Amino acid sequence: MLSDGGMALFVIGDTEYKGIRIENARHLSESLLESGFSKVYVSKRRVTGKILTPYRDELGKFTTDKTSRKVYGEEFIVIGRKK
C-alpha cells in the first residue's frame, strides 16, 4: 500500500505480559526490514503528561490505583522508508 520511497511512522511501546517483557518496537523494526523497507530508524522517548493513567491492574486493565503496576514510561518512534 505504500509507494516506493514512501515512509511509514509508528509510535509504539513495549509491554509486559505475565512477567515477560515483550519488545514490540524491536519486533516492528525487524518486520519492516523483512517486508522490504531499506532504512528503519528507531528513537526512544520518555512519556510524560499522558492522558491515560500509567497503571494497570492484575488483569491488564487501566486503573488509577497507584499501588498497581506502572507501565508506559517510554515509547518508541519507528520510521521506515520503503525501497
C-alpha positions as CSV (number, residue, x, y, z in Angstrom):
1,M,0.0,0.0,0.0
2,L,3.0,2.3,0.5
3,S,4.6,3.7,-2.7
4,D,8.3,3.1,-3.3
5,G,10.3,5.7,-1.5
6,G,7.4,6.3,0.9
7,M,7.8,6.5,4.6
8,A,5.8,4.9,7.5
9,L,5.9,6.3,11.0
10,F,4.8,4.4,14.1
11,V,4.6,5.3,17.8
12,I,4.7,2.1,19.8
13,G,5.6,1.0,23.3
14,D,7.0,-2.2,24.7
15,T,4.8,-4.1,27.2
16,E,4.9,-6.9,29.7
17,Y,2.6,-10.0,30.0
18,K,2.8,-12.4,32.9
19,G,6.2,-11.0,33.9
20,I,7.6,-11.4,30.4
21,R,8.8,-8.2,28.6
22,I,7.5,-8.0,25.0
23,E,9.7,-5.9,22.8
24,N,7.1,-4.6,20.3
25,A,9.4,-1.9,18.9
26,R,12.1,-4.4,18.1
27,H,9.6,-6.8,16.5
28,L,8.1,-4.0,14.4
29,S,11.6,-2.8,13.2
30,E,12.6,-6.4,12.2
31,S,9.2,-6.9,10.5
32,L,9.7,-3.7,8.5
33,L,13.2,-4.8,7.3
34,E,11.8,-8.3,6.4
35,S,9.0,-6.6,4.4
36,G,11.2,-4.7,2.1
37,F,11.9,-1.4,3.9
38,S,15.5,-0.3,3.2
39,K,16.0,2.0,6.1
40,V,14.5,1.8,9.6
41,Y,15.2,4.3,12.3
42,V,14.2,3.9,16.0
43,S,14.2,6.7,18.6
44,K,13.2,6.2,22.3
45,R,11.4,9.0,24.2
46,R,10.1,9.3,27.8
47,V,6.3,9.5,28.2
48,T,5.2,12.4,30.4
49,G,1.9,14.1,30.8
50,K,0.0,11.3,29.1
51,I,-3.8,11.5,29.3
52,L,-4.3,7.8,30.1
53,T,-3.4,6.5,33.5
54,P,0.0,4.8,33.6
55,Y,-1.2,2.0,35.9
56,R,-2.6,-1.5,35.0
57,D,-4.3,-3.9,37.3
58,E,-3.6,-7.7,37.5
59,L,-5.9,-8.3,34.5
60,G,-4.0,-5.7,32.4
61,K,-6.8,-3.1,32.5
62,F,-6.1,0.6,33.1
63,T,-6.6,1.7,36.7
64,T,-5.9,4.8,38.9
65,D,-4.7,2.6,41.7
66,K,-1.1,3.8,42.3
67,T,-0.1,0.6,44.0
68,S,-0.7,-1.3,40.7
69,R,2.0,-2.0,38.1
70,K,3.2,1.1,36.3
71,V,3.5,0.9,32.5
72,Y,4.3,3.2,29.6
73,G,7.3,5.0,31.0
74,E,8.7,5.2,27.5
75,E,7.7,4.8,23.9
76,F,9.5,4.4,20.6
77,I,9.2,6.3,17.3
78,V,9.8,3.8,14.5
79,I,10.3,5.2,11.0
80,G,10.8,3.1,7.9
81,R,11.4,4.0,4.2
82,K,10.1,1.7,1.5
83,K,12.7,0.7,-1.2
